[in-house]
Amino acid sequence: MNHPDFRHLPACMEDVVVAALDDNNGPQDPTEFRSLYGRLQDVAETLPPLYREHVYYPFLQSLDKLSESGFNEMLRRDPDREREAGLFCDIAQAILQNGEAYEREATDAFQEVVSDLYDGFLSEEDRKGIKPPDESLIAPLVKWGRPQFGPYTWTAEAASHFGVRTGIVNLPPANARQGLLAWSALGHETAGHDILHADTGLLGELQHAVFDALSTELHSRSLAEYWSLRIDETASDVLGILNNGPAAGIGLIGYFRGLNKAYTGKAKLRNAGPASDPHPADILRGYLAAETVRLLQFDNAAEWADALLEETSRDLEGITIGRAALDAETAKKSAVIVARTIAEARLLSLEGHALGQIQNWDNHDERIVRDIQSHFADSSAVHDCVVSGMYAAHVVAAAVTSAIAGEIEVQSAFRGMVTLLKSMHDANPSWGPLYVRHRGDLTPHRIYSRTAS
């Protein structure tokens, strides 16, 4: 089993700093109607059938309805591309970057991670006894751009305003070549936000459950309101760890420290949680990560959780939420309750199932990660026949934990990760000529297994 080893976390944080300070904005947004229309027509056949049906053709129809004058008015009304124009341009960029081969290897690797994380919650193999989601049945498309916003997602719910039946996930362009820990945040975006908004009522149900649990167990309405009002970001952290394992926890801590150093000069988790911030304070997210890892189903989950608690507490200075101080012990207790509630509450929107029943991280996942790490370390090729049951989440986890432990240099881990993910994407049936929604749907149901799992 993998044991927590954070000796080279500072080197990974410096990698985050370099990527965060990179001024590459990626391809320019399409701002000329006729040029955009022609470029979209040129790339029609580069998307697989499902994405042509649910993304490309509906988006082209929306462009027709918008007309050139409507397009120009939309850009005028949203000059900073933060609302409808930003969403429109990002959908266009996702289609164009795929078709025009922008950062081809990294784009395909990025798409494979997003597809895998979405598949983990929606495939027939994992979602037994639960209805399909209400908003989206195919994985989000990916794109590069807007480095000032960092990793982010437009949910399927938002994209539906342009007829599109899936979400859009963004990474800063620098992360196509560096900034390994940013890739550990993809579980937060895809297995988090995109999943939470795909099932009607899921987010609201979680919000009420967290509020009630904190009110009952800690008798603090203010703390219950603080966490529950940030349920989208909070639950996304939990879901990212359920899908990516402990690597997502230590990745989150290192990523935030790196960003904070890039923008403020201080490589520490922030202790303040302003009332206007939809995210919990960084340090609370560190505690939440630790307690979510404690709920995972691999043997040394408690060891990892304790290590993450210790690492988070290195940055403890004095927690404030809004204008109120919060003592560390109460903060930790609240994280225990929030993690448990989000992972284990039986939800009506999921037909009485809990999120932790759909996805979790177990000993089998840890064995796969260890196998991939050994191939990264000796630079040998990794094939499905060598690492049975390998998914993109395992590859990202292996690269992140190998680099943080110093088993392999950060850039070598990044290159090995992208190369392997690209080869997996090339073999992904969802991106082939057939209408395969999720790779996990192509799983035979055998009456007998020759080997125990």
Secondary structure, DSSP 8 states (H G I E B T S, - for coil): ------TTHHHHHHHHHHHHT-----S-----HHHHHHHHHHTGGGS-HHHIIIIIHHHHHHHHHHHHHHHHHHHHH-TTSSSHHHHHHHHHHHHHHHHTTTTHHHHHHHHHHHHHHHHHHHSTTT-TTS---SS-SS--EEEE--GGG-SEEE-HHHHGGGT-SS-EEEE-GGGGTS-HHHHTTHIIIIIIIIHHTTSTTHHHHHHHHHHHHHHHHH--HHHHHHHHTTHHHHHHHHHHHHHHTHHHHHHHHHHHHHHHHHHHS--S---EE-TT-SS--HHHHHHHHHHHHHTSBSTTHHHHHHHHHHHHHTT-S-EEETTEEE-HHHHHHHHHHHHHHHHH--BGGGTTB-HHHH---BHHHHHHHHHHHHHHHHT----TTTSTT--HHHHHHHHHHHHHHTSS-HHHHHHHHHHHHHHHHHT-GGGSSS--S-GGGS----S--SS--
